[in-house]
Amino acid sequence: MLRRTITLLLAALFALLLIHPAAAQAPDPADALRTLALRAEAGEHAVAGATPAQLRAAYEELHEAWEAIEDGVRDADAAGYVALETKLDALKDAVAAQQPDAVASAFAAVEHEALEVAEGLSVGGPAAEAAPATMAGLAAELDQAYVALEAGDAATAEAHLMAAIKAWPTVEGEVAAKSPEAYTAIEIDLGRAAAALEAEPAQREEAEAAVGRLRAAVAPFAQRATTYTAFDAAAILLREGLEALLVIIALLAFLRRSGNSDKRGWIWAGGALGMLASVVAGFALQAIFSAASAGQNRELVEGVTGIVAAAMLFYVAYWLHSNASLGAWKRYIDERTGKALASGSLVGLALLAFLAVFREGAETVVFYLGIAPAITPRDLVIGFGAGAAILAVVAVLMLVFSVRLPLRLFFRVAGLLVYYLGFKFVGTGIHALQVAGVITTTPAPVPAVPFFGIYPTWETLIPQMLLLIAAGGALVYFMIRDQRALAAAHTA
């Protein structure tokens, strides 16, 4: 019985749509705006003697009517949509402040704007030209508007601002999903800048200030793109994998020199457990990060991960330089292995191998989590595969054919590679925090260079410049240290 009733209802509805096709069509935006204007006019007349509760009710009724038609208006006239949103925001603020005169003026402003947009649509619409559909295109229009305002050319600035306003509805969802605060600020300043330029005479200073804020708010989103490559993915695995491999081989060599070759199995067992623990830690961290990075926390987690990874990388770079000589590397391995053998515990050898491999594996996991959100799956797979293949070849050459890796060259090259990755992590990490709204954005006159993690903001550039200065100082220090060590060796 129930199924038959539902079938009859659906058939009746389908027949109704066939008889009255207009009922299934959206209302004409111009007509809908005229109706909205009538509601705004009624609200204006109802202000006198109204209580705060009645004012709120009048606003909510108008806003509800707007929500029913805003999608159609946005598709038909993006600039008109933004202007109406601005007027409605002003009405909301006036109602919240409980200022009857301001409320009446705000209702009148909504009415006037709705009629003006409706008139424009009735004569064929505003401009049908295509607007830039990306945040980068919107940012470029804002940059040109700002330049024009600095030159005192209000007309050119208004043209570029209108192009940005038309682009905004296409990309606003991207901003709203990542930072509601930035979304609200951009909408407000788009309206303020447009109002300032449309005034007679144009209010250039107020418009320039609003456009300046818009550029800062849009910049992090405009630069958000894939920033890591297959080279970066391969470099991480190669560096960490080679270091772990060197530790294992050095441990095996020490056992052979000390006549303890029969204990090699403990080294291999510890190394295998270290790899297994690294995989488990990777899955655990991925689950934690996936839960934490859901929704609006995603950019925040990406930024924090990037900064932490950068700090780890710079520590590793220092360690690499400290052990860049063959003597230092041998002392490092012999000291730790000798203590394990002296204790008489074979478990100590396995633990030493386990910790060496697990440390490198855990670092690798953190680094890959840091780049994962900003690299395409294809580049990640290619880079990881290439790194693993090279690492396998090197392992066979060293373990089977006893080929010696030039340690000094390895540590120098690895140090440079680590510094490059750390430099990039700093830029992309701070940039992600800017997108999350945690760090401010101040445009800087430099081009974006994603390969190096460089973005046109002072907040990302200044730390990277300090890193370059620190790198130069560290290089001088290590050169002086090496020269002194060489001189001491000749004297001896």
C-alpha positions as semicolon CSV with decimal commas, in nm:
position;residue;x (nm);y (nm);z (nm)
1;M;0,000;0,000;0,000
2;L;0,279;0,240;0,096
3;R;0,473;0,164;-0,220
4;R;0,163;0,231;-0,433
5;T;0,100;0,562;-0,258
6;I;0,459;0,677;-0,317
7;T;0,436;0,575;-0,684
8;L;0,115;0,776;-0,731
9;L;0,268;1,081;-0,564
10;L;0,578;1,066;-0,786
11;A;0,360;1,029;-1,097
12;A;0,152;1,329;-0,994
13;L;0,464;1,537;-0,934
14;F;0,608;1,439;-1,273
15;A;0,280;1,532;-1,446
16;L;0,279;1,866;-1,266
17;L;0,629;1,942;-1,391
18;L;0,527;1,854;-1,745
19;I;0,219;2,075;-1,732
20;H;0,398;2,362;-1,559
21;P;0,763;2,351;-1,666
22;A;0,820;2,699;-1,532
23;A;0,770;2,563;-1,183
24;A;1,090;2,361;-1,219
25;Q;1,289;2,658;-1,338
26;A;1,477;2,903;-1,116
27;P;1,329;3,253;-1,098
28;D;1,478;3,522;-1,318
29;P;1,756;3,695;-1,116
30;A;1,636;4,043;-1,214
31;D;1,279;3,972;-1,099
32;A;1,407;3,808;-0,780
33;L;1,617;4,117;-0,704
34;R;1,318;4,347;-0,753
35;T;1,125;4,137;-0,503
36;L;1,423;4,162;-0,265
37;A;1,420;4,540;-0,311
38;L;1,053;4,550;-0,209
39;R;1,133;4,355;0,106
40;A;1,417;4,596;0,185
41;E;1,184;4,893;0,133
42;A;0,929;4,737;0,369
43;G;1,205;4,686;0,625
44;E;1,309;5,049;0,597
45;H;0,953;5,170;0,667
46;A;0,916;4,930;0,960
47;V;1,218;5,062;1,147
48;A;1,038;5,353;1,313
49;G;0,922;5,241;1,657
50;A;1,051;4,885;1,612
51;T;1,208;4,698;1,902
52;P;1,558;4,539;1,874
53;A;1,391;4,198;1,839
54;Q;1,172;4,327;1,555
55;L;1,477;4,475;1,380
56;R;1,656;4,141;1,400
57;A;1,351;3,964;1,267
58;A;1,326;4,207;0,972
59;Y;1,694;4,152;0,887
60;E;1,668;3,774;0,915
61;E;1,363;3,772;0,686
62;L;1,549;3,977;0,426
63;H;1,862;3,763;0,456
64;E;1,659;3,445;0,418
65;A;1,508;3,583;0,097
66;W;1,860;3,669;-0,024
67;E;1,993;3,319;0,046
68;A;1,719;3,179;-0,177
69;I;1,837;3,378;-0,479
70;E;2,207;3,452;-0,419
71;D;2,340;3,162;-0,631
72;G;2,149;3,285;-0,936
73;V;2,264;3,643;-0,879
74;R;2,625;3,533;-0,835
75;D;2,618;3,342;-1,164
76;A;2,459;3,636;-1,346
77;D;2,660;3,924;-1,196
78;A;2,956;3,845;-0,969
79;A;3,028;4,212;-0,898
80;G;2,664;4,279;-0,808
81;Y;2,668;3,973;-0,583
82;V;2,968;4,102;-0,388
83;A;2,815;4,450;-0,362
84;L;2,490;4,310;-0,222
85;E;2,678;4,090;0,025
86;T;2,860;4,400;0,147
87;K;2,537;4,595;0,191
88;L;2,377;4,308;0,381
89;D;2,682;4,283;0,608
90;A;2,649;4,654;0,683
91;L;2,278;4,601;0,765
92;K;2,367;4,314;0,999
93;D;2,622;4,533;1,182
94;A;2,371;4,818;1,216
95;V;2,107;4,583;1,360
96;A;2,359;4,438;1,606
97;A;2,454;4,791;1,717
98;Q;2,082;4,873;1,768
99;Q;2,105;5,201;1,576
100;P;1,762;5,262;1,413
101;D;1,882;5,543;1,183
102;A;2,175;5,332;1,060
103;V;1,939;5,034;1,013
104;A;1,701;5,242;0,802
105;S;1,990;5,368;0,587
106;A;2,125;5,014;0,548
107;F;1,783;4,883;0,435
108;A;1,768;5,168;0,182
109;A;2,119;5,082;0,059
110;V;2,018;4,719;0,002
111;E;1,707;4,832;-0,185
112;H;1,905;5,070;-0,407
113;E;2,176;4,811;-0,484
114;A;1,922;4,538;-0,560
115;L;1,736;4,762;-0,805
116;E;2,062;4,874;-0,967
117;V;2,184;4,516;-1,020
118;A;1,839;4,414;-1,148
119;E;1,841;4,702;-1,398
120;G;2,183;4,599;-1,524
121;L;2,067;4,240;-1,574
122;S;1,754;4,355;-1,756
123;V;1,958;4,535;-2,023
124;G;2,185;4,239;-2,091
125;G;2,393;4,213;-1,777
126;P;2,712;4,392;-1,670
127;A;3,017;4,253;-1,843
128;A;3,009;3,905;-1,988
129;E;3,386;3,882;-2,022
130;A;3,559;3,586;-1,864
131;A;3,716;3,651;-1,527
132;P;4,032;3,481;-1,402
133;A;3,919;3,159;-1,240
134;T;4,218;3,107;-1,011
135;M;4,351;3,270;-0,696
136;A;4,667;3,357;-0,887
137;G;4,461;3,544;-1,148
138;L;4,268;3,728;-0,878
139;A;4,593;3,822;-0,703
140;A;4,735;3,957;-1,031
141;E;4,430;4,182;-1,077
142;L;4,469;4,313;-0,723
143;D;4,839;4,381;-0,781
144;Q;4,758;4,587;-1,091
145;A;4,483;4,771;-0,905
146;Y;4,729;4,860;-0,629
147;V;4,990;4,982;-0,876
148;A;4,728;5,199;-1,047
149;L;4,617;5,346;-0,713
150;E;4,978;5,430;-0,624
151;A;5,000;5,613;-0,957
152;G;4,677;5,800;-0,884
153;D;4,484;5,629;-1,166
154;A;4,150;5,548;-1,002
155;A;3,977;5,448;-1,327
156;T;4,233;5,178;-1,413
157;A;4,233;5,059;-1,053
158;E;3,854;5,024;-1,059
159;A;3,868;4,819;-1,380
160;H;4,116;4,572;-1,228
161;L;3,923;4,561;-0,902
162;M;3,603;4,475;-1,089
163;A;3,788;4,191;-1,264
164;A;3,899;4,060;-0,923
165;I;3,543;4,087;-0,790
166;K;3,413;3,886;-1,086
167;A;3,675;3,619;-1,020
168;W;3,603;3,596;-0,648
169;P;3,283;3,384;-0,659
170;T;3,470;3,118;-0,858
171;V;3,744;3,072;-0,600
172;E;3,583;3,179;-0,272
173;G;3,506;2,819;-0,173
174;E;3,878;2,738;-0,162
175;V;3,940;3,021;0,084
176;A;3,631;2,956;0,297
177;A;3,730;2,590;0,347
178;K;4,079;2,679;0,472
179;S;4,027;3,005;0,659
180;P;3,680;3,145;0,735
181;E;3,846;3,454;0,884
182;A;4,032;3,528;0,560
183;Y;3,715;3,464;0,359
184;T;3,517;3,718;0,564
185;A;3,798;3,976;0,553
186;I;3,832;3,945;0,174
187;E;3,458;3,986;0,116
188;I;3,446;4,295;0,336
189;D;3,750;4,460;0,178
190;L;3,629;4,387;-0,177
191;G;3,315;4,583;-0,092
192;R;3,507;4,863;0,079
193;A;3,748;4,905;-0,210
194;A;3,467;4,907;-0,464
195;A;3,267;5,163;-0,263
196;A;3,572;5,388;-0,226
197;L;3,642;5,386;-0,600
198;E;3,277;5,440;-0,693
199;A;3,247;5,744;-0,465
200;E;3,245;6,096;-0,612
201;P;3,523;6,189;-0,599
202;A;3,700;5,854;-0,567
203;Q;3,853;5,792;-0,222
204;R;4,191;5,670;-0,340
205;E;4,361;5,643;0,001
206;E;4,083;5,432;0,148
207;A;4,074;5,216;-0,166
208;E;4,451;5,172;-0,161
209;A;4,441;5,061;0,204
210;A;4,164;4,809;0,130
211;V;4,340;4,671;-0,178
212;G;4,663;4,643;0,022
213;R;4,486;4,431;0,281
214;L;4,332;4,223;0,003
215;R;4,672;4,153;-0,151
216;A;4,807;4,035;0,184
217;A;4,502;3,815;0,249
218;V;4,500;3,659;-0,099
219;A;4,878;3,606;-0,134
220;P;4,907;3,276;0,062
221;F;4,623;3,118;-0,136
222;A;4,751;3,247;-0,470
223;Q;5,088;3,081;-0,413
224;R;4,944;2,755;-0,285
225;A;5,051;2,489;-0,534
226;T;5,257;2,174;-0,564
227;T;5,594;2,273;-0,420
228;Y;5,786;1,946;-0,391
229;T;5,913;1,734;-0,677
230;A;6,025;1,377;-0,740
231;F;6,382;1,499;-0,679
232;D;6,289;1,603;-0,323
233;A;6,118;1,270;-0,255
234;A;6,421;1,076;-0,381
235;A;6,668;1,297;-0,191
236;I;6,501;1,227;0,144
237;L;6,514;0,848;0,107
238;L;6,867;0,851;-0,030
239;R;7,007;1,066;0,247
240;E;6,839;0,884;0,533
241;G;6,886;0,539;0,377
242;L;7,255;0,589;0,302
243;E;7,323;0,705;0,654
244;A;7,151;0,399;0,804
245;L;7,338;0,176;0,557
246;L;7,669;0,334;0,658
247;V;7,601;0,263;1,023
248;I;7,519;-0,104;0,957
249;I;7,827;-0,153;0,738
250;A;8,051;0,023;0,991
251;L;7,917;-0,199;1,269
252;L;7,985;-0,512;1,061
253;A;8,336;-0,392;0,979
254;F;8,414;-0,333;1,346
255;L;8,298;-0,684;1,435
256;R;8,520;-0,825;1,162
257;R;8,827;-0,628;1,281
258;S;8,772;-0,731;1,642
259;G;8,728;-1,099;1,559
260;N;8,357;-1,108;1,634
261;S;8,223;-1,185;1,286
262;D;8,005;-1,459;1,431
263;K;7,791;-1,190;1,597
264;R;7,681;-1,028;1,269
265;G;7,335;-1,181;1,299
266;W;7,259;-0,951;1,591
267;I;7,336;-0,649;1,374
268;W;7,106;-0,767;1,097
269;A;6,829;-0,854;1,344
270;G;6,850;-0,510;1,505
271;G;6,847;-0,338;1,167
272;A;6,545;-0,538;1,049
273;L;6,353;-0,456;1,367
274;G;6,445;-0,091;1,320
275;M;6,295;-0,094;0,971
276;L;5,980;-0,266;1,098
277;A;5,942;-0,015;1,381
278;S;5,985;0,270;1,131
279;V;5,699;0,134;0,918
280;V;5,473;0,097;1,224
281;A;5,561;0,450;1,337
282;G;5,484;0,575;0,988
283;F;5,135;0,426;0,987
284;A;5,067;0,555;1,338
285;L;5,183;0,906;1,258
286;Q;4,986;0,906;0,932
287;A;4,668;0,814;1,121
288;I;4,729;1,089;1,377
289;F;4,808;1,347;1,112
290;S;4,509;1,249;0,899
291;A;4,274;1,301;1,192
292;A;4,440;1,625;1,299
293;S;4,456;1,770;0,948
294;A;4,085;1,729;0,872
295;G;3,903;2,046;0,774
296;Q;4,044;2,379;0,879
297;N;4,336;2,227;1,078
298;R;4,503;2,090;0,765
299;E;4,718;2,394;0,687
300;L;4,811;2,436;1,053
301;V;4,933;2,076;1,078
302;E;5,124;2,111;0,748
303;G;5,295;2,425;0,872
304;V;5,396;2,283;1,211
305;T;5,519;1,961;1,049
306;G;5,729;2,160;0,802
307;I;5,894;2,368;1,074
308;V;5,967;2,062;1,291
309;A;6,111;1,877;0,992
310;A;6,330;2,176;0,907
311;A;6,468;2,188;1,263
312;M;6,551;1,817;1,245
313;L;6,720;1,861;0,909
314;F;6,945;2,141;1,031
315;Y;7,048;1,933;1,331
316;V;7,133;1,648;1,093
317;A;7,330;1,889;0,873
318;Y;7,538;1,995;1,173
319;W;7,601;1,632;1,266
320;L;7,707;1,549;0,912
321;H;7,960;1,832;0,904
322;S;8,088;1,731;1,248
323;N;8,160;1,378;1,123
324;A;8,278;1,473;0,778
325;S;8,626;1,329;0,833
326;L;8,705;0,959;0,820
327;G;8,870;0,970;1,162
328;A;8,568;1,130;1,328
329;W;8,335;0,874;1,167
330;K;8,548;0,579;1,284
331;R;8,565;0,718;1,638
332;Y;8,187;0,764;1,637
333;I;8,123;0,398;1,541
334;D;8,408;0,237;1,738
335;E;8,313;0,412;2,059
336;R;7,953;0,291;2,051
337;T;8,026;-0,061;1,930
338;G;8,311;-0,105;2,177
339;K;8,081;-0,020;2,466
340;A;7,824;-0,275;2,347
341;L;8,086;-0,554;2,324
342;A;8,245;-0,457;2,654
343;S;7,915;-0,504;2,832
344;G;7,908;-0,864;2,711
345;S;7,550;-0,829;2,597
346;L;7,476;-0,929;2,240
347;V;7,141;-0,759;2,278
348;G;7,336;-0,436;2,305
349;L;7,467;-0,483;1,951
350;A;7,118;-0,547;1,818
351;L;6,989;-0,243;2,007
352;L;7,264;-0,029;1,859
353;A;7,169;-0,134;1,505
354;F;6,799;-0,100;1,586
355;L;6,836;0,257;1,716
356;A;7,053;0,360;1,421
357;V;6,802;0,233;1,163
358;F;6,493;0,342;1,355
359;R;6,629;0,695;1,400
360;E;6,680;0,733;1,027
361;G;6,347;0,564;0,951
362;A;6,153;0,784;1,191
363;E;6,314;1,094;1,045
364;T;6,222;0,973;0,697
365;V;5,859;0,932;0,802
366;V;5,844;1,284;0,944
367;F;6,002;1,431;0,631
368;Y;5,762;1,249;0,398
369;L;5,466;1,361;0,608
370;G;5,598;1,713;0,570
371;I;5,607;1,703;0,190
372;A;5,306;1,477;0,125
373;P;5,042;1,755;0,114
374;A;5,246;1,956;-0,138
375;I;5,359;1,692;-0,387
376;T;5,161;1,503;-0,650
377;P;5,116;1,129;-0,586
378;R;5,295;1,060;-0,915
379;D;5,606;1,258;-0,815
380;L;5,603;1,099;-0,470
381;V;5,595;0,747;-0,612
382;I;5,859;0,822;-0,877
383;G;6,091;0,989;-0,628
384;F;6,053;0,719;-0,364
385;G;6,103;0,445;-0,625
386;A;6,413;0,609;-0,770
387;G;6,562;0,663;-0,425
388;A;6,494;0,302;-0,325
389;A;6,647;0,168;-0,649
390;I;6,968;0,372;-0,609
391;L;6,989;0,274;-0,243
392;A;6,956;-0,095;-0,334
393;V;7,238;-0,070;-0,591
394;V;7,467;0,104;-0,341
395;A;7,386;-0,156;-0,074
396;V;7,478;-0,443;-0,309
397;L;7,802;-0,274;-0,412
398;M;7,906;-0,211;-0,052
399;L;7,789;-0,537;0,105
400;V;7,862;-0,787;-0,174
401;F;8,150;-0,628;-0,362
402;S;8,299;-0,433;-0,068
403;V;8,300;-0,106;-0,260
404;R;8,391;0,177;-0,024
405;L;8,185;0,493;-0,029
406;P;8,403;0,809;-0,010
407;L;8,285;0,925;0,331
408;R;8,413;1,281;0,312
409;L;8,241;1,341;-0,024
410;F;7,925;1,168;0,101
411;F;7,899;1,383;0,412
412;R;7,962;1,704;0,218
413;V;7,705;1,627;-0,052
414;A;7,455;1,498;0,204
415;G;7,504;1,813;0,409
416;L;7,423;2,034;0,111
417;L;7,120;1,821;0,029
418;V;6,993;1,842;0,385
419;Y;7,041;2,218;0,388
420;Y;6,845;2,254;0,064
421;L;6,555;2,049;0,202
422;G;6,560;2,238;0,533
423;F;6,563;2,574;0,354
424;K;6,263;2,462;0,152
425;F;6,079;2,321;0,454
426;V;6,110;2,656;0,633
427;G;5,955;2,846;0,342
428;T;5,671;2,602;0,278
429;G;5,602;2,553;0,650
430;I;5,566;2,924;0,720
431;H;5,361;2,961;0,403
432;A;5,117;2,694;0,523
433;L;5,082;2,877;0,855
434;Q;5,003;3,193;0,659
435;V;4,726;3,011;0,475
436;A;4,594;2,892;0,813
437;G;4,589;3,254;0,932
438;V;4,837;3,189;1,215
439;I;5,107;3,414;1,065
440;T;5,048;3,746;0,892
441;T;5,131;3,800;0,525
442;T;5,329;4,099;0,402
443;P;5,393;4,105;0,025
444;A;5,760;4,125;-0,077
445;P;5,897;4,234;-0,418
446;V;6,039;3,895;-0,519
447;P;5,910;3,624;-0,752
448;A;5,785;3,292;-0,621
449;V;6,032;3,006;-0,668
450;P;5,853;2,692;-0,542
451;F;6,155;2,467;-0,615
452;F;6,342;2,641;-0,331
453;G;6,034;2,712;-0,119
454;I;6,060;3,086;-0,184
455;Y;5,737;3,291;-0,166
456;P;5,686;3,666;-0,216
457;T;5,625;3,746;0,152
458;W;5,861;3,895;0,408
459;E;5,753;3,640;0,671
460;T;5,900;3,356;0,464
461;L;6,194;3,547;0,316
462;I;6,348;3,685;0,637
463;P;6,398;3,344;0,807
464;Q;6,541;3,204;0,485
465;M;6,783;3,498;0,454
466;L;6,895;3,437;0,813
467;L;6,953;3,071;0,724
468;L;7,175;3,175;0,434
469;I;7,378;3,396;0,667
470;A;7,405;3,113;0,922
471;A;7,512;2,870;0,649
472;G;7,787;3,106;0,539
473;G;7,911;3,140;0,896
474;A;7,905;2,762;0,949
475;L;8,096;2,705;0,625
476;V;8,370;2,946;0,733
477;Y;8,386;2,782;1,075
478;F;8,427;2,430;0,936
479;M;8,689;2,546;0,683
480;I;8,895;2,706;0,962
481;R;8,855;2,394;1,178
482;D;8,970;2,164;0,898
483;Q;9,272;2,385;0,823
484;R;9,372;2,384;1,190
485;A;9,336;2,006;1,208
486;L;9,550;1,968;0,895
487;A;9,815;2,199;1,033
488;A;9,821;2,009;1,362
489;A;9,860;1,678;1,175
490;H;10,161;1,815;0,981
491;T;10,321;1,950;1,297
492;A;10,284;1,615;1,471
